Amino acid sequence: MLSTLWPFVLGLATGWFLIIRRARSGVSLSDAIIIVVTTVAIGMILRVLFGQGTALAFVIVALAFMSLSFGGWRVVLHLARRKRP
Protein backbone atom coordinates (compact mmCIF):
# COMPACT_ATOMS: atom_id res chain seq x y z
CA MET A 1 0.00 0.00 0.00
CA LEU A 2 2.80 2.43 0.87
CA SER A 3 4.57 1.77 -2.42
CA THR A 4 1.42 2.91 -4.23
CA LEU A 5 0.71 5.81 -1.89
CA TRP A 6 4.01 7.68 -1.59
CA PRO A 7 4.19 9.11 -5.16
CA PHE A 8 0.72 10.59 -4.76
CA VAL A 9 1.50 12.01 -1.33
CA LEU A 10 4.46 13.86 -2.86
CA GLY A 11 2.22 15.03 -5.70
CA LEU A 12 -0.41 16.22 -3.24
CA ALA A 13 2.19 18.09 -1.20
CA THR A 14 3.41 19.76 -4.39
CA GLY A 15 -0.13 20.75 -5.35
CA TRP A 16 -0.73 22.32 -1.95
CA PHE A 17 2.64 24.05 -2.14
CA LEU A 18 1.55 25.65 -5.42
CA ILE A 19 -1.78 26.74 -3.92
CA ILE A 20 -0.16 28.23 -0.82
CA ARG A 21 2.55 29.88 -2.91
CA ARG A 22 -0.16 31.64 -4.92
CA ALA A 23 -1.73 32.86 -1.62
CA ARG A 24 -4.93 30.93 -2.32
CA SER A 25 -7.29 29.42 0.24
CA GLY A 26 -7.49 26.00 -1.39
CA VAL A 27 -11.28 26.00 -1.28
CA SER A 28 -12.19 27.05 -4.82
CA LEU A 29 -12.91 24.71 -7.70
CA SER A 30 -9.90 26.03 -9.62
CA ASP A 31 -7.72 25.15 -6.62
CA ALA A 32 -9.16 21.63 -6.71
CA ILE A 33 -8.22 21.29 -10.37
CA ILE A 34 -4.65 22.39 -9.66
CA ILE A 35 -4.36 19.96 -6.75
CA VAL A 36 -5.86 17.01 -8.63
CA VAL A 37 -3.84 17.51 -11.82
CA THR A 38 -0.60 18.06 -9.89
CA THR A 39 -1.19 15.05 -7.64
CA VAL A 40 -1.97 12.66 -10.48
CA ALA A 41 0.73 13.97 -12.84
CA ILE A 42 3.54 13.87 -10.28
CA GLY A 43 2.28 10.58 -8.86
CA MET A 44 2.34 8.95 -12.28
CA ILE A 45 5.72 10.43 -13.21
CA LEU A 46 7.24 9.11 -9.98
CA ARG A 47 5.64 5.70 -10.54
CA VAL A 48 7.29 5.51 -13.98
CA LEU A 49 10.67 6.68 -12.66
CA PHE A 50 10.64 4.06 -9.92
CA GLY A 51 9.49 1.16 -12.09
CA GLN A 52 5.87 0.95 -10.96
CA GLY A 53 3.09 0.46 -13.46
CA THR A 54 0.93 3.16 -14.99
CA ALA A 55 -1.68 1.25 -16.94
CA LEU A 56 -4.37 3.42 -18.51
CA ALA A 57 -7.03 1.93 -16.22
CA PHE A 58 -4.90 2.84 -13.17
CA VAL A 59 -4.52 6.42 -14.40
CA ILE A 60 -8.27 6.73 -14.99
CA VAL A 61 -9.15 5.30 -11.58
CA ALA A 62 -6.58 7.50 -9.84
CA LEU A 63 -7.87 10.60 -11.64
CA ALA A 64 -11.49 9.76 -10.79
CA PHE A 65 -10.70 9.00 -7.15
CA MET A 66 -8.62 12.13 -6.66
CA SER A 67 -11.24 14.28 -8.41
CA LEU A 68 -14.00 13.00 -6.15
CA SER A 69 -11.89 13.09 -2.99
CA PHE A 70 -10.20 16.43 -3.49
CA GLY A 71 -12.88 18.14 -5.55
CA GLY A 72 -16.16 16.65 -4.37
CA TRP A 73 -16.40 18.56 -1.11
CA ARG A 74 -15.47 21.78 -2.94
CA VAL A 75 -18.35 21.27 -5.39
CA VAL A 76 -20.76 20.73 -2.48
CA LEU A 77 -19.41 23.84 -0.74
CA HIS A 78 -19.69 25.87 -3.95
CA LEU A 79 -23.30 24.77 -4.49
CA ALA A 80 -24.20 25.47 -0.86
CA ARG A 81 -22.77 28.98 -1.10
CA ARG A 82 -24.72 29.68 -4.28
CA LYS A 83 -28.03 28.67 -2.66
CA ARG A 84 -27.68 31.15 0.19
CA PRO A 85 -29.91 34.21 -0.13
Buried (B, 14 or more C-beta within 10 A) or exposed (E): EEEEEBBBBBBBEBBBEBBEEEEBEBEBEEBBBBBBBBBBBBBBBBBEEEEBEBEEEBBEEBBEEBBEEBBEEBEEEBEEEEEEE
